[in-house]
Each structure stands twice: as C-alpha cells, then as structure tokens.
Amino acid sequence: MRKYVLGLLFFILFIPAELEARKYDIKGQVLSHYGEYLNSAELKLINSYGINIASTKADRKGRFKFKRIYIGEYTLRSFHSTEGL
C-alpha cells in the first residue's frame, strides 16, 4: 500500500510541473526595413493547422511578448498600418 501512495504522490507533485515546464515565452522586436521601431504593430502566432493561438501588439519600441506558449511549430504574422504585412 505504501508503494502505491508514494507513486501517487510522485504523479501528483512532479508530473504537473513537467507539463508546465513545456510552456515558453516568445519575445522579440519589430523593425521596419529602415531599422525603425514599429510601435503598435499587430502580431499573431499561428499554429501548423492555421489556427490563431495568440495575438499581441508591439510597444512603442516595437517589442512584443507571447507568454506561456506550448512547444511546437508556429508562424509569426505581423501587420502595421503604415508598413503593411
């Protein structure tokens, strides 16, 4: 019985931490082809099935961050009102 309780405790305590560890932050900076910051650029993270996973806007220095993203392959799409796609 003790063996089963220890196994259950291991599962409860360590498996959720392992699953949580597979989420990552993605951050970067959006610049124009002239090297200028693109503030308020809209960014979308698209998965391999074409589904929008997350969206955000760049700050005044073009910086952006997607939080707690699962590991995988994604396409990053951006749009800015003066620069276009």
C-alpha positions in Angstrom: 0.0 0.0 0.0 2.8 2.4 0.9 4.4 1.8 -2.5 1.1 2.9 -4.3 0.8 6.0 -2.1 4.4 7.1 -2.9 3.7 6.5 -6.6 0.6 8.6 -6.5 2.4 11.4 -4.6 5.1 11.4 -7.3 2.5 11.7 -10.0 0.6 14.5 -8.2 3.7 16.5 -7.4 6.0 16.1 -10.3 4.0 15.4 -13.5 2.1 18.7 -13.5 5.5 20.6 -13.0 6.9 18.7 -16.0 3.9 19.6 -18.2 4.0 23.2 -17.1 7.7 23.3 -18.0 6.9 22.8 -21.6 5.4 26.3 -22.0 7.7 29.1 -23.2 7.7 32.8 -23.7 8.4 34.2 -27.2 9.6 37.7 -27.4 11.2 39.9 -30.0 11.2 43.3 -31.6 9.5 44.5 -34.8 11.5 46.9 -37.0 10.9 48.4 -40.4 13.2 47.7 -43.3 14.9 51.1 -42.4 15.6 49.8 -38.9 12.9 52.0 -37.2 10.7 50.7 -34.4 7.2 49.6 -35.5 5.1 50.6 -32.5 1.6 49.3 -32.3 2.4 46.5 -34.8 -0.2 43.7 -34.5 1.3 40.2 -34.2 -0.4 36.8 -34.4 1.0 33.4 -33.6 -0.4 30.8 -36.0 0.0 27.0 -35.4 0.6 24.4 -38.1 -3.2 24.0 -38.6 -3.6 27.7 -39.4 -5.3 28.5 -36.1 -4.5 31.7 -34.3 -3.0 30.7 -31.0 -2.2 34.1 -29.5 -2.2 37.8 -30.5 -0.5 40.9 -29.2 0.6 44.4 -30.1 4.1 45.8 -30.0 5.0 48.6 -27.6 6.5 52.0 -28.5 9.9 50.4 -29.1 8.5 47.6 -31.3 8.9 45.0 -28.5 6.4 42.1 -28.1 5.9 39.0 -26.0 3.8 35.9 -26.2 3.5 34.2 -22.8 3.2 30.6 -21.9 3.2 29.1 -25.4 3.4 25.3 -25.8 6.4 23.9 -27.6 5.7 23.4 -31.4 6.0 25.0 -34.8 4.4 28.3 -35.4 4.2 31.1 -37.9 4.5 34.7 -36.7 2.4 37.2 -38.7 2.7 40.9 -38.3 0.8 43.9 -39.6 1.5 47.6 -39.2 -0.8 50.4 -40.5 2.0 52.2 -42.4 4.3 49.3 -43.3 1.6 46.7 -44.2 2.3 43.0 -43.8 
